[in-house]
């Protein structure tokens, strides 16, 4: 399988979500967004159909 030497993900394919993380940290962890979820829209990526299917089935 071929991988480009400098792969890039378009900014419009990414969505960021900042939330309050659980776990140790006392009151501080309940007040600030200390966790980040980064999602990638497979449909916005320029990949072959077979690669897209593999990504969606994983």
N, C-alpha and C positions, 0 to 999 in steps of 0.2 A: 504494500500500500504506500502511496506517495504522500508525504507531508511537506508542505512548503517550509523553507528554512526560516521564514519570519511570519508565522500565522498571525492573523489579526481578527478580532471579533468587532463588528460594527457597533457603535454606541447605541444605536436604536434597537439592537438585539438584547440589550441588557436592562434589567430592572433591579433596583436596590430597595431593600426594605430594612429599616432600622427598628429594632424592638428591644424590650427589656429582657435581659437574659436571666435565667434562674440560677440557682446554685449559691455558693458561698459569696459573701461580699457585704453582708449586713445591710443597713439602710441604703447605702449608696447604690447597690444594684437595683433597688426598687424605684429609684428616682431618675435614672438616666438610661438612654438607649445604648446598651453595651453589646448587643448582638447585631450581626448583619447577615441578611439572607440575600444572596445574589442569584438571580434566575436568568437563564439564557433562553431566548425564543428560538427554537430550532428552525421555525419557518423563516426567520429573518436571516439565517445563515446561508451563505452561498456554497452549498454542498450538494453532491450528487444524491439522487433519490435513494440509492441503496445505503449510503452513509446515513442519511436522515432516518431511514427505517431502523437502522441499528441503534441510533441514538435514542429514538423514541421507545424502543423495546427494552432498553437497559434499565 
